[in-house]
Amino acid sequence: MKYATQEWLDRQRELQQSFTPRPGASARVQYRLVDAPGGGEIRYFADVRDGRIVEQKLGDDPHAHCTMSTSYDDSVAMLRGELAPTTAFMAGQIKVTGDVAKLSPLMPITQTAEYRKHYEQLLTETEF
């Protein structure tokens, strides 16, 4: 399935349902992937509750707590494990606006084995 399509977003949400619940790890996050193939940007949002995506759709979320913006190419590099999200953030390749504190409880999830396994599976199913 093609990266950053509704089908891909739905599959990511499906895979995360097996995650261990993490009470308090909840936020609504708007994503912007700029310089997407064909020009323009891809916008989608995720509603994460207790460490799992419960809703993820293309478009904008007027109730998002924060917005994360990065280039399409950098997002692909992160998915492939070629660019660490922390490194990208520190280098200014990821920009965050809004209530950044809402992301803090979500960050430890990205260091877990189940998260890495999730992305490895998703990567095998993704076309760029």
N, C-alpha and C positions, 0 to 999 in steps of 0.2 A: 504494500500500500504506500501511497505517496506521502512523504513527510509534510507535516503541518496542514493536513486536510482534516475534515470532520471525521472521516473514517479512522485516521491516525489518532486523533484526540480521543475518540471513543475507545480505541484499543488500549491506549495508555491508561485511561480511567479503569477499564476492565481489569488490566493486570494489577493495578494498585489495590484492588479489593481484598487481596490476600495479605496486605500489610498488617503488621501488628498495630492495634489502635494506640494512638499517642494523644491522650486527653490534653486539650489545650493547644495542640499544634493545628491551628485553624486560621485561615485567611482567605480572602478573595483577592486573586492576583490577576491583573491585566498584563498581557504580553504583547510586545510589538517587535516583530522581526523586520528590520529595515533592509533595503537593498535586496529584496527577494528576486528570484528569477523572473524575468519579464518586467522588472521595475516595480516600484511601489513597495508596499509592506503587507505583511500578514499580521492580522490582529486576532487574538483569541484570549479567552479568560478561563481561569480555573477556580472553582470553589473547593477548597481543601478543608475538610473537617476531621479533626482528631487523626491527622496524618494520612488521610486518603482523599483522593479526588472524588467528589460526589457529583460534580457537574463540570463539564468542560466543553466550550463551544466556540466556534468562530464568531468574531464580532467583538463588540464592546460591552463591558459590564459597568453600568452607572453606579454600582454599589462596591466597586473594587476598592480595597484598602490601599493598594499601591500598584504602580506600573513598573514593569521591568522591560527595558529596551536593549536590544543588541542587534547586530547584523545577522542576516540569515546564515552567512558563512560561519560566523562564530558560533551560532547555535548548533549548526551541524558538527563543528569541531568538538563542542562540548558533549553532544550526544555520542559521538564516536570515541570519546575519552582522550582526544588529542589536545584538549584545552580544559584545564581545571576551572570550574566556575569561580572559585576564590581568586585565582590568578587573573581571570578576565575582569572581575569586579575591581580588583586593586589597580589594574592597568587602565581602567575606564572603558573597557569594552562592553561592560554591562552597566547601564545607568538605571538607578532606582529612584522613583519619586513617590511621594505620598507617605503613608505611615510605615516607614521602614521597620519599625520595631515589631510589626506583625509578622515579619519574615523570620525573626530570630528563632521561634520555636520550630520552624520548618527546616532550618539549616542542618541540624543533627541527623535528620532523616536521610539526607543525601550521602551520609557517610556509612550507612548500614549495608550489610550484605544483601538484604532483600531488595534494597533500592538498586544496587549494582546489578543484581540478577534480573530485575525488572527491565533495566535499560539494555542489558545484553540481549534479552529476548526481543524487546521492541526493535532493537537495531537489526536483528536478523530478518525482521518482517518489513523493514522500511526501505523504500526506494527514494533516492535523492535526485 
